[in-house]
Amino acid sequence: MPPVGPGTGPTEGQQEDQQAEQAGVPAASVPPDAPLRGVRTLVADDFSFADAIGGVRGMVESTAPGLVFVVAYLATRQLVPALVASAALAVAAVLVRLLQRTPMTQAFSGLLGVGIGVLWAWRTGEAENYFAGGLLANVGYLIAMAVSALAGWPAVGVVVSLLRSEPMTWRTDPAQDHLRRRYGWATWLWAAMFGARLAVQVPFYLQGADGVAALGTAKLAMGVPLFAVTLWLTWLLVASPGARAERRGRRPSPPR
């Protein structure tokens, strides 16, 4: 992707419209002051935990299918009913958003994750494999974060630059060493998060069916909540008032 200078890319409002249209929602239905969600909060002036996780609805859509799977499996000790219940809930979340004509990115990503887990567990007949796809995804993200940081292309810096439609001159400009360091620290922070998930969850996965309850609980606890905390720490490093002041080459003004 060629660098895009200030003023040459789409405006924030146009980006909102494009994303809405891609999600099947008319652009006119997206408020111009719609909150930035997920990783897009890294370019926001203020951080909101609610916006970061997609609000209460986003958190429910992300966690409910896994919670229902664990509860149904523990209650019945049968794999198929638990898989059906989890898949039905994920499909229902997408259908509701379709009917309401609201953005479906989070619901679709949740459905994809649940679908992989359901198929894997159903094909193998092992309940713990419902979570295998998520564990492999964490392995992939951990490797990607570490490699990007070691290669001098810290993933957080790349993402933030793309969101801001700015060139990545911080990679080679000595005057922007502070920015490059912050992006590196933030990228290693995400690597640590993915590593922590694996360190806690893999031992439960290796216990087989006996570890499903603990694995499901750990996945819920280290899923949305840990993601939100890591995103907040990243925002402090790259987008908080102090970080923006350093980015402009001056200290933040003291509060009045």
Order of alpha helices (4+ residues) and beta strands (2+ residues): alpha-alpha-alpha-alpha-alpha-alpha-alpha-alpha-alpha-alpha-alpha
